[in-house]
Amino acid sequence: MALSLLVVSISFYLKEYISPDSDLYATLSLVSVAGVVVMVIAFSLGLGAMPWIIMSKILPINIKGLAGSFATLANWFFSWLVTLTANLLLDWSSGGTFTIYTAACVFTAGFVAIWVPETKGKTLEEIQQFFR
């Protein structure tokens, strides 16, 4: 996701210095669209399912309902926030917008790598021990 968003941001930065009549401008436009499509596919295959997988794997049964509701609320709140600010950011700078999204993806990947435990082959009790 981060690589595809980086490609989109570079494409937008380069388009600022190229004449709209040139063939390279049209190519960069296609590269931007392709980068967004690749990001959506990568999100759907990976990070998009992360909140739901984490909820089902690491939450103890006694708080699964409440914590799952909170996690769902947080997930949809941040989706709404991105949707709300996207046009404002794009008006400010298209390249800058996708640079911010790239940084968010890199931060998220680091966070998941450091703080989200591996659950494959572990019982719920072993997973809960990780958080104590």
DSSP file (Angstrom, degrees, kcal/mol; ACC not computed):
  #  RESIDUE AA STRUCTURE BP1 BP2  ACC     N-H-->O    O-->H-N    N-H-->O    O-->H-N    TCO  KAPPA ALPHA  PHI   PSI    X-CA   Y-CA   Z-CA
    1    1 A M     >        0   0    0      0, 0.0     4,-2.4     0, 0.0     5,-0.2   0.000 360.0 360.0 360.0 -46.0    0.0    0.0    0.0
    2    2 A A  H  >  +     0   0    0      1,-0.2     4,-2.3     2,-0.2     5,-0.2   0.900 360.0  50.4 -63.7 -40.2    2.7    2.4    0.9
    3    3 A L  H  > S+     0   0    0      2,-0.2     4,-2.1     1,-0.2    -1,-0.2   0.915 111.2  47.5 -65.2 -41.8    4.7    1.8   -2.3
    4    4 A S  H  > S+     0   0    0      1,-0.2     4,-2.0     2,-0.2    -1,-0.2   0.902 113.1  48.5 -67.6 -38.3    1.6    2.3   -4.5
    5    5 A L  H  X S+     0   0    0     -4,-2.4     4,-2.6     2,-0.2    -1,-0.2   0.859 109.1  53.8 -68.4 -33.8    0.8    5.5   -2.6
    6    6 A L  H  X S+     0   0    0     -4,-2.3     4,-2.6    -5,-0.2     5,-0.2   0.908 107.5  50.7 -64.1 -41.3    4.4    6.7   -3.0
    7    7 A V  H  X S+     0   0    0     -4,-2.1     4,-2.3     2,-0.2    -2,-0.2   0.912 111.1  49.1 -61.0 -42.6    4.1    6.1   -6.7
    8    8 A V  H  X S+     0   0    0     -4,-2.0     4,-2.3     2,-0.2    -2,-0.2   0.925 111.6  48.2 -64.0 -44.0    0.9    8.2   -6.8
    9    9 A S  H  X S+     0   0    0     -4,-2.6     4,-2.4     1,-0.2    -2,-0.2   0.916 112.3  48.1 -65.8 -41.4    2.4   11.0   -4.8
   10   10 A I  H  X S+     0   0    0     -4,-2.6     4,-2.7     1,-0.2    -1,-0.2   0.906 110.1  53.7 -63.2 -40.1    5.6   11.2   -7.0
   11   11 A S  H  X S+     0   0    0     -4,-2.3     4,-1.9    -5,-0.2    -2,-0.2   0.915 110.1  46.3 -60.7 -43.2    3.3   11.1  -10.1
   12   12 A F  H  X S+     0   0    0     -4,-2.3     4,-0.8     2,-0.2    -1,-0.2   0.896 111.6  51.4 -67.2 -39.4    1.4   14.1   -8.8
   13   13 A Y  H >< S+     0   0    0     -4,-2.4     3,-0.7     1,-0.2     4,-0.4   0.925 111.5  47.7 -62.3 -42.8    4.6   16.0   -7.9
   14   14 A L  H >< S+     0   0    0     -4,-2.7     3,-1.6     1,-0.2     4,-0.3   0.853 102.5  63.1 -66.8 -34.3    6.0   15.4  -11.4
   15   15 A K  H >< S+     0   0    0     -4,-1.9     3,-0.8     1,-0.3    -1,-0.2   0.756  92.1  65.9 -63.4 -23.3    2.8   16.5  -13.0
   16   16 A E  T << S+     0   0    0     -4,-0.8    -1,-0.3    -3,-0.7    -2,-0.2   0.759 106.0  42.3 -67.9 -23.1    3.3   20.0  -11.5
   17   17 A Y  T <  S+     0   0    0     -3,-1.6     2,-0.4    -4,-0.4    -1,-0.2   0.340 102.6  79.7-106.1   5.1    6.4   20.5  -13.7
   18   18 A I  S <  S-     0   0    0     -3,-0.8     0, 0.0    -4,-0.3     0, 0.0  -0.900  84.6-107.2-119.0 143.5    5.1   19.0  -17.0
   19   19 A S    >   -     0   0    0     -2,-0.4     3,-1.7     1,-0.1     6,-0.3  -0.423  23.5-130.9 -65.3 136.2    2.9   20.6  -19.6
   20   20 A P  T 3  S+     0   0    0      0, 0.0    -1,-0.1     0, 0.0     6,-0.0   0.678 105.6  61.1 -63.0 -15.6   -0.6   19.2  -19.6
   21   21 A D  T 3  S+     0   0    0      4,-0.1     2,-0.1     5,-0.0    -2,-0.0   0.592  85.3  99.4 -86.1 -10.6   -0.3   18.8  -23.4
   22   22 A S  S <> S-     0   0    0     -3,-1.7     4,-1.2     1,-0.1     3,-0.2  -0.348  78.0-125.9 -80.4 157.8    2.6   16.4  -23.2
   23   23 A D  H  > S+     0   0    0      1,-0.2     4,-2.2     2,-0.2     5,-0.2   0.834 110.2  60.6 -67.0 -33.5    2.4   12.6  -23.5
   24   24 A L  H  > S+     0   0    0      1,-0.2     4,-2.7     2,-0.2    -1,-0.2   0.857  99.5  56.2 -64.1 -34.6    4.3   12.2  -20.2
   25   25 A Y  H  > S+     0   0    0     -6,-0.3     4,-1.8     2,-0.2    -1,-0.2   0.929 108.8  46.1 -62.3 -45.3    1.5   14.1  -18.5
   26   26 A A  H  X S+     0   0    0     -4,-1.2     4,-1.9     2,-0.2    -2,-0.2   0.889 112.5  51.4 -64.3 -39.3   -1.1   11.6  -19.8
   27   27 A T  H  X S+     0   0    0     -4,-2.2     4,-2.4     1,-0.2    -2,-0.2   0.915 108.5  50.6 -64.3 -42.9    1.2    8.7  -18.8
   28   28 A L  H  X S+     0   0    0     -4,-2.7     4,-2.2     1,-0.2    -1,-0.2   0.846 107.0  55.3 -64.2 -32.9    1.6   10.1  -15.2
   29   29 A S  H  X S+     0   0    0     -4,-1.8     4,-2.0     2,-0.2    -1,-0.2   0.922 109.5  46.1 -64.2 -43.0   -2.2   10.4  -15.0
   30   30 A L  H  X S+     0   0    0     -4,-1.9     4,-2.8     1,-0.2    -2,-0.2   0.878 110.3  53.6 -66.2 -37.6   -2.5    6.7  -15.8
   31   31 A V  H  X S+     0   0    0     -4,-2.4     4,-2.5     2,-0.2    -1,-0.2   0.895 107.6  52.0 -62.9 -39.6    0.2    5.9  -13.3
   32   32 A S  H  X S+     0   0    0     -4,-2.2     4,-2.1     2,-0.2    -2,-0.2   0.932 111.5  45.4 -61.8 -46.7   -1.7    7.8  -10.7
   33   33 A V  H  X S+     0   0    0     -4,-2.0     4,-2.4     1,-0.2    -2,-0.2   0.927 113.3  49.8 -63.7 -44.8   -4.9    5.8  -11.4
   34   34 A A  H  X S+     0   0    0     -4,-2.8     4,-2.6     1,-0.2    -1,-0.2   0.895 109.3  52.7 -61.6 -39.8   -3.0    2.5  -11.5
   35   35 A G  H  X S+     0   0    0     -4,-2.5     4,-2.2     2,-0.2    -1,-0.2   0.902 109.8  47.6 -62.6 -41.6   -1.3    3.3   -8.1
   36   36 A V  H  X S+     0   0    0     -4,-2.1     4,-2.4     2,-0.2    -2,-0.2   0.905 111.8  50.6 -66.5 -40.8   -4.7    4.0   -6.5
   37   37 A V  H  X S+     0   0    0     -4,-2.4     4,-2.3     2,-0.2    -2,-0.2   0.927 110.8  48.5 -62.5 -44.6   -6.1    0.8   -7.9
   38   38 A V  H  X S+     0   0    0     -4,-2.6     4,-2.7     1,-0.2    -1,-0.2   0.895 110.9  51.9 -62.3 -39.8   -3.1   -1.2   -6.6
   39   39 A M  H  X S+     0   0    0     -4,-2.2     4,-2.7     2,-0.2    -2,-0.2   0.915 109.2  49.2 -63.4 -42.9   -3.5    0.5   -3.2
   40   40 A V  H  X S+     0   0    0     -4,-2.4     4,-2.4     2,-0.2    -2,-0.2   0.913 113.0  47.3 -63.8 -42.0   -7.2   -0.4   -3.0
   41   41 A I  H  X S+     0   0    0     -4,-2.3     4,-2.1     2,-0.2    -2,-0.2   0.935 113.4  47.8 -64.3 -45.7   -6.5   -4.0   -3.9
   42   42 A A  H  X S+     0   0    0     -4,-2.7     4,-1.6     1,-0.2     5,-0.4   0.898 112.1  50.2 -62.5 -40.4   -3.6   -4.2   -1.3
   43   43 A F  H  <>S+     0   0    0     -4,-2.7     5,-3.2     1,-0.2     6,-0.4   0.925 110.9  49.2 -62.7 -44.3   -5.9   -2.7    1.3
   44   44 A S  H  <5S+     0   0    0     -4,-2.4    -2,-0.2     1,-0.2    -1,-0.2   0.863 115.6  43.1 -64.7 -36.1   -8.7   -5.2    0.6
   45   45 A L  H  <5S+     0   0    0     -4,-2.1    -1,-0.2    -5,-0.2    -2,-0.2   0.702 133.0   5.2 -82.9 -19.8   -6.3   -8.1    0.8
   46   46 A G  T ><5S+     0   0    0     -4,-1.6     3,-1.1    -5,-0.2     4,-0.4   0.564 126.7  25.9-126.3 -87.4   -4.4   -7.0    3.9
   47   47 A L  G > 5S+     0   0    0     -5,-0.4     3,-1.0     1,-0.3    -3,-0.2   0.733 106.5  71.3 -67.5 -25.9   -5.0   -4.0    6.1
   48   48 A G  G 3 <S+     0   0    0     -5,-3.2     4,-0.3     1,-0.3    -1,-0.3   0.840 103.2  42.5 -60.9 -33.4   -8.7   -3.7    5.5
   49   49 A A  G <> S+     0   0    0     -3,-1.1     4,-2.3    -6,-0.4     3,-0.3   0.538  88.1  97.9 -88.6  -7.1   -9.5   -6.9    7.4
   50   50 A M  H <> S+     0   0    0     -3,-1.0     4,-2.8    -4,-0.4     5,-0.3   0.879  79.8  49.3 -55.3 -48.8   -7.1   -6.1   10.3
   51   51 A P  H  > S+     0   0    0      0, 0.0     4,-2.2     0, 0.0    -1,-0.2   0.904 114.4  46.2 -59.7 -38.4   -9.6   -4.6   12.8
   52   52 A W  H  > S+     0   0    0     -3,-0.3     4,-1.8    -4,-0.3    -2,-0.2   0.882 114.4  47.0 -72.3 -37.8  -12.0   -7.6   12.3
   53   53 A I  H  X S+     0   0    0     -4,-2.3     4,-1.8     2,-0.2     5,-0.2   0.925 112.4  49.6 -68.6 -44.5   -9.2  -10.2   12.6
   54   54 A I  H  X>S+     0   0    0     -4,-2.8     4,-2.6    -5,-0.2     5,-0.5   0.925 109.9  52.0 -61.1 -44.0   -7.7   -8.6   15.7
   55   55 A M  H  X5S+     0   0    0     -4,-2.2     4,-0.9    -5,-0.3    -1,-0.2   0.916 112.5  44.6 -59.0 -43.2  -11.1   -8.4   17.3
   56   56 A S  H  <5S+     0   0    0     -4,-1.8    -1,-0.2     1,-0.2    -2,-0.2   0.771 120.7  39.3 -74.2 -24.4  -11.8  -12.1   16.8
   57   57 A K  H  <5S+     0   0    0     -4,-1.8    -2,-0.2    -3,-0.2    -3,-0.2   0.856 122.4  27.3 -95.3 -38.9   -8.3  -13.2   17.8
   58   58 A I  H  <5S+     0   0    0     -4,-2.6    -3,-0.2    -5,-0.2    -2,-0.1   0.626  90.1  97.1-108.7 -12.9   -7.2  -11.2   20.8
   59   59 A L  S  <<S-     0   0    0     -4,-0.9     5,-0.1    -5,-0.5    69,-0.0  -0.629  71.8-124.0 -83.3 131.3  -10.2  -10.1   22.7
   60   60 A P    >>  -     0   0    0      0, 0.0     3,-1.3     0, 0.0     4,-0.8  -0.356  24.2-114.2 -67.3 153.9  -11.3  -12.1   25.7
   61   61 A I  G >4 S+     0   0    0      1,-0.3     3,-0.6     2,-0.2     4,-0.5   0.843 110.7  61.8 -59.6 -37.1  -14.9  -13.4   25.6
   62   62 A N  G 34 S+     0   0    0      1,-0.2    -1,-0.3     2,-0.1     4,-0.2   0.716 119.0  25.4 -69.8 -18.9  -16.0  -11.4   28.6
   63   63 A I  G <> S+     0   0    0     -3,-1.3     4,-2.9     2,-0.1     5,-0.5   0.304  89.6 106.2-121.6   8.1  -15.3   -8.0   26.9
   64   64 A K  H <X S+     0   0    0     -4,-0.8     4,-2.1    -3,-0.6     5,-0.2   0.877  81.5  48.5 -58.1 -40.5  -15.6   -9.1   23.2
   65   65 A G  H  > S+     0   0    0     -4,-0.5     4,-1.9     2,-0.2    -1,-0.2   0.957 118.1  37.5 -65.6 -51.7  -19.0   -7.3   22.7
   66   66 A L  H  > S+     0   0    0      2,-0.2     4,-2.3     1,-0.2    -2,-0.2   0.939 121.3  44.2 -67.4 -48.2  -18.0   -4.0   24.3
   67   67 A A  H  X S+     0   0    0     -4,-2.9     4,-2.7     1,-0.2    -1,-0.2   0.878 112.8  52.9 -66.4 -36.8  -14.5   -3.9   22.9
   68   68 A G  H  X S+     0   0    0     -4,-2.1     4,-2.2    -5,-0.5    -1,-0.2   0.886 109.0  49.9 -64.2 -38.4  -15.7   -5.1   19.5
   69   69 A S  H  X S+     0   0    0     -4,-1.9     4,-2.4     2,-0.2    -2,-0.2   0.916 112.1  47.5 -65.0 -42.9  -18.2   -2.3   19.4
   70   70 A F  H  X S+     0   0    0     -4,-2.3     4,-2.7     2,-0.2    -2,-0.2   0.918 112.0  49.5 -64.3 -43.4  -15.5    0.3   20.4
   71   71 A A  H  X S+     0   0    0     -4,-2.7     4,-2.5     2,-0.2    -2,-0.2   0.892 111.7  49.0 -63.7 -39.2  -13.1   -1.1   17.7
   72   72 A T  H  X S+     0   0    0     -4,-2.2     4,-2.4     2,-0.2     5,-0.2   0.911 111.3  49.8 -65.5 -42.1  -15.9   -0.9   15.1
   73   73 A L  H  X S+     0   0    0     -4,-2.4     4,-2.3     2,-0.2    -2,-0.2   0.927 112.4  47.2 -61.0 -45.5  -16.7    2.6   16.1
   74   74 A A  H  X S+     0   0    0     -4,-2.7     4,-2.4     2,-0.2     5,-0.2   0.911 111.3  51.7 -63.0 -42.8  -13.0    3.7   15.9
   75   75 A N  H  X S+     0   0    0     -4,-2.5     4,-1.7     1,-0.2    -2,-0.2   0.935 114.5  41.4 -59.9 -48.6  -12.6    2.0   12.5
   76   76 A W  H  X S+     0   0    0     -4,-2.4     4,-2.3     2,-0.2    -1,-0.2   0.830 111.5  56.9 -72.4 -30.8  -15.6    3.7   11.0
   77   77 A F  H  X S+     0   0    0     -4,-2.3     4,-2.5    -5,-0.2    -2,-0.2   0.939 109.5  44.5 -63.0 -46.3  -14.7    7.0   12.6
   78   78 A F  H  X S+     0   0    0     -4,-2.4     4,-2.2     2,-0.2    -2,-0.2   0.841 111.5  53.7 -69.9 -31.4  -11.3    7.1   11.0
   79   79 A S  H  X S+     0   0    0     -4,-1.7     4,-2.2    -5,-0.2    -1,-0.2   0.924 111.1  46.6 -63.8 -43.2  -12.8    6.0    7.7
   80   80 A W  H  X S+     0   0    0     -4,-2.3     4,-2.8     2,-0.2    -2,-0.2   0.902 110.4  53.3 -63.4 -41.4  -15.1    9.0    8.0
   81   81 A L  H  X S+     0   0    0     -4,-2.5     4,-2.2     2,-0.2    -2,-0.2   0.898 109.5  47.6 -62.6 -41.9  -12.3   11.3    8.9
   82   82 A V  H  X S+     0   0    0     -4,-2.2     4,-1.5     2,-0.2    -1,-0.2   0.923 114.0  47.7 -64.4 -43.6  -10.2   10.3    5.9
   83   83 A T  H  X S+     0   0    0     -4,-2.2     4,-0.6     1,-0.2    -2,-0.2   0.900 112.4  49.8 -63.8 -40.8  -13.3   10.8    3.6
   84   84 A L  H  < S+     0   0    0     -4,-2.8     4,-0.4     1,-0.2    -1,-0.2   0.887 118.3  37.1 -65.0 -40.5  -14.0   14.2    5.2
   85   85 A T  H  X S+     0   0    0     -4,-2.2     4,-2.8    -5,-0.2     5,-0.2   0.590  93.4  86.9 -92.0 -10.9  -10.5   15.5    4.8
   86   86 A A  H  X S+     0   0    0     -4,-1.5     4,-2.7     1,-0.2     5,-0.2   0.929  92.7  43.1 -58.6 -49.7   -9.6   14.0    1.5
   87   87 A N  H  X S+     0   0    0     -4,-0.6     4,-2.1     2,-0.2    -1,-0.2   0.894 114.1  51.6 -65.3 -38.9  -11.0   16.8   -0.7
   88   88 A L  H  > S+     0   0    0     -4,-0.4     4,-1.4     2,-0.2    -1,-0.2   0.931 113.7  44.2 -61.3 -45.9   -9.6   19.5    1.6
   89   89 A L  H  X S+     0   0    0     -4,-2.8     4,-2.9     1,-0.2     8,-0.2   0.893 111.3  53.2 -66.8 -39.9   -6.1   17.9    1.4
   90   90 A L  H  < S+     0   0    0     -4,-2.7     4,-0.2    -5,-0.2    -1,-0.2   0.863 107.1  52.3 -65.3 -34.7   -6.4   17.4   -2.4
   91   91 A D  H  < S+     0   0    0     -4,-2.1    -1,-0.2    -5,-0.2    -2,-0.2   0.861 112.2  47.2 -66.0 -34.3   -7.2   21.1   -2.8
   92   92 A W  H  < S-     0   0    0     -4,-1.4     2,-0.2     1,-0.2    -2,-0.2   0.968 138.2 -28.2 -69.6 -55.3   -4.1   21.9   -0.8
   93   93 A S     X  -     0   0    0     -4,-2.9     4,-2.4     1,-0.1    -1,-0.2  -0.799  44.3-156.6-167.5 119.1   -1.7   19.5   -2.6
   94   94 A S  H  > S+     0   0    0     -4,-0.2     4,-1.9    -2,-0.2     5,-0.2   0.939 102.5  44.7 -64.7 -46.6   -2.4   16.3   -4.4
   95   95 A G  H  > S+     0   0    0      1,-0.2     4,-1.6     2,-0.2    -1,-0.2   0.901 113.8  50.6 -63.9 -40.5    1.2   15.1   -4.0
   96   96 A G  H  > S+     0   0    0      2,-0.2     4,-2.3     1,-0.2    -1,-0.2   0.873 106.8  55.1 -64.4 -38.3    1.2   16.2   -0.4
   97   97 A T  H  X S+     0   0    0     -4,-2.4     4,-2.2    -8,-0.2    -1,-0.2   0.944 111.1  43.1 -59.8 -49.1   -2.0   14.3    0.3
   98   98 A F  H  X S+     0   0    0     -4,-1.9     4,-1.9     1,-0.2    -1,-0.2   0.749 110.0  57.4 -74.0 -21.9   -0.7   11.0   -1.0
   99   99 A T  H  X S+     0   0    0     -4,-1.6     4,-2.4     2,-0.2    -1,-0.2   0.900 107.5  48.2 -68.8 -41.5    2.6   11.7    0.9
  100  100 A I  H  X S+     0   0    0     -4,-2.3     4,-2.3     2,-0.2    -2,-0.2   0.922 112.0  49.1 -62.6 -44.1    0.6   11.9    4.1
  101  101 A Y  H  X S+     0   0    0     -4,-2.2     4,-2.0     2,-0.2    -1,-0.2   0.873 109.8  52.5 -64.0 -36.4   -1.2    8.7    3.3
  102  102 A T  H  X S+     0   0    0     -4,-1.9     4,-2.4     2,-0.2    -2,-0.2   0.932 109.2  48.8 -62.9 -45.7    2.1    7.0    2.5
  103  103 A A  H  X S+     0   0    0     -4,-2.4     4,-2.6     1,-0.2    -2,-0.2   0.888 109.5  52.6 -62.0 -39.1    3.5    8.1    5.9
  104  104 A A  H  X S+     0   0    0     -4,-2.3     4,-2.5     2,-0.2    -1,-0.2   0.894 109.4  49.5 -63.8 -39.1    0.3    6.8    7.6
  105  105 A C  H  X S+     0   0    0     -4,-2.0     4,-2.5     2,-0.2    -2,-0.2   0.909 111.4  48.1 -65.6 -42.2    0.7    3.4    5.9
  106  106 A V  H  X S+     0   0    0     -4,-2.4     4,-2.2     2,-0.2    -2,-0.2   0.926 112.7  48.7 -64.6 -44.2    4.4    3.2    6.9
  107  107 A F  H  X S+     0   0    0     -4,-2.6     4,-2.7     1,-0.2    -2,-0.2   0.926 112.1  49.2 -59.6 -45.3    3.5    4.1   10.5
  108  108 A T  H  X S+     0   0    0     -4,-2.5     4,-2.7     2,-0.2     5,-0.2   0.901 109.6  51.0 -62.9 -42.4    0.7    1.5   10.5
  109  109 A A  H  X S+     0   0    0     -4,-2.5     4,-2.3     1,-0.2    -1,-0.2   0.911 112.5  46.9 -62.6 -41.6    2.9   -1.2    9.1
  110  110 A G  H  X S+     0   0    0     -4,-2.2     4,-2.1     2,-0.2     5,-0.2   0.916 112.0  50.4 -64.4 -43.4    5.5   -0.5   11.8
  111  111 A F  H  X>S+     0   0    0     -4,-2.7     4,-3.2     1,-0.2     5,-0.6   0.929 112.7  45.9 -60.0 -47.1    2.8   -0.4   14.5
  112  112 A V  H  X5S+     0   0    0     -4,-2.7     4,-1.3     1,-0.2    -1,-0.2   0.910 112.3  51.2 -64.6 -42.2    1.4   -3.8   13.4
  113  113 A A  H  <5S+     0   0    0     -4,-2.3    -1,-0.2    -5,-0.2    -2,-0.2   0.860 121.1  33.2 -63.8 -35.0    4.9   -5.3   13.2
  114  114 A I  H  <5S+     0   0    0     -4,-2.1    -2,-0.2    -5,-0.2    -3,-0.2   0.902 130.6  24.8 -88.2 -44.9    5.8   -4.2   16.7
  115  115 A W  H  <5S+     0   0    0     -4,-3.2    -3,-0.2    -5,-0.2    -2,-0.1   0.679  97.4  82.8-104.4 -20.0    2.6   -4.3   18.7
  116  116 A V  S  <<S-     0   0    0     -4,-1.3     2,-0.0    -5,-0.6     3,-0.0  -0.779  75.0-135.2 -91.5 120.4    0.2   -6.9   17.1
  117  117 A P        -     0   0    0      0, 0.0     2,-0.4     0, 0.0    -2,-0.1  -0.332  16.7-108.5 -75.4 153.8    1.1  -10.4   18.3
  118  118 A E        -     0   0    0      1,-0.1     0, 0.0     2,-0.1     0, 0.0  -0.677  34.3-178.2 -74.7 129.3    1.3  -13.4   16.0
  119  119 A T    >   +     0   0    0     -2,-0.4     3,-2.0     2,-0.0     2,-0.2   0.462  34.2 126.0-111.2  -3.8   -1.7  -15.6   16.8
  120  120 A K  T 3  S-     0   0    0      1,-0.3     3,-0.1     0, 0.0    -2,-0.1  -0.382  88.2  -1.5 -63.8 124.1   -1.1  -18.6   14.6
  121  121 A G  T 3  S+     0   0    0      1,-0.2     2,-0.3    -2,-0.2    -1,-0.3   0.589 106.7 119.5  75.7  11.2   -1.2  -21.8   16.6
  122  122 A K    <   -     0   0    0     -3,-2.0    -1,-0.2     2,-0.0     2,-0.1  -0.829  59.6-126.4-111.5 148.8   -1.7  -20.0   19.9
  123  123 A T     >  -     0   0    0     -2,-0.3     4,-2.0    -3,-0.1     5,-0.2  -0.391  31.9-105.8 -81.5 167.1   -4.6  -20.3   22.3
  124  124 A L  H  > S+     0   0    0      1,-0.2     4,-2.4     2,-0.2     5,-0.2   0.868 122.0  54.7 -61.1 -36.4   -6.5  -17.3   23.6
  125  125 A E  H  > S+     0   0    0      2,-0.2     4,-1.7     1,-0.2    -1,-0.2   0.898 107.2  49.2 -65.4 -40.2   -4.7  -17.6   27.0
  126  126 A E  H  > S+     0   0    0      2,-0.2     4,-0.9     1,-0.2    -1,-0.2   0.880 111.6  49.6 -66.0 -37.9   -1.3  -17.5   25.3
  127  127 A I  H >X S+     0   0    0     -4,-2.0     3,-0.6     1,-0.2     4,-0.6   0.916 109.5  51.3 -66.6 -42.7   -2.3  -14.4   23.3
  128  128 A Q  H >< S+     0   0    0     -4,-2.4     3,-0.8     1,-0.2     4,-0.4   0.824 101.4  61.9 -65.0 -30.9   -3.6  -12.7   26.4
  129  129 A Q  H >< S+     0   0    0     -4,-1.7     3,-1.2     1,-0.2    -1,-0.2   0.838  94.3  64.0 -61.5 -32.9   -0.3  -13.4   28.2
  130  130 A F  H << S+     0   0    0     -4,-0.9    -1,-0.2    -3,-0.6    -2,-0.2   0.836 102.7  48.2 -58.4 -34.3    1.4  -11.3   25.5
  131  131 A F  T <<        0   0    0     -3,-0.8    -1,-0.2    -4,-0.6    -2,-0.2   0.471 360.0 360.0 -90.1  -2.5   -0.6   -8.2   26.8
  132  132 A R    <         0   0    0     -3,-1.2    -1,-0.2    -4,-0.4    -2,-0.2   0.446 360.0 360.0 -93.4 360.0    0.2   -8.7   30.5
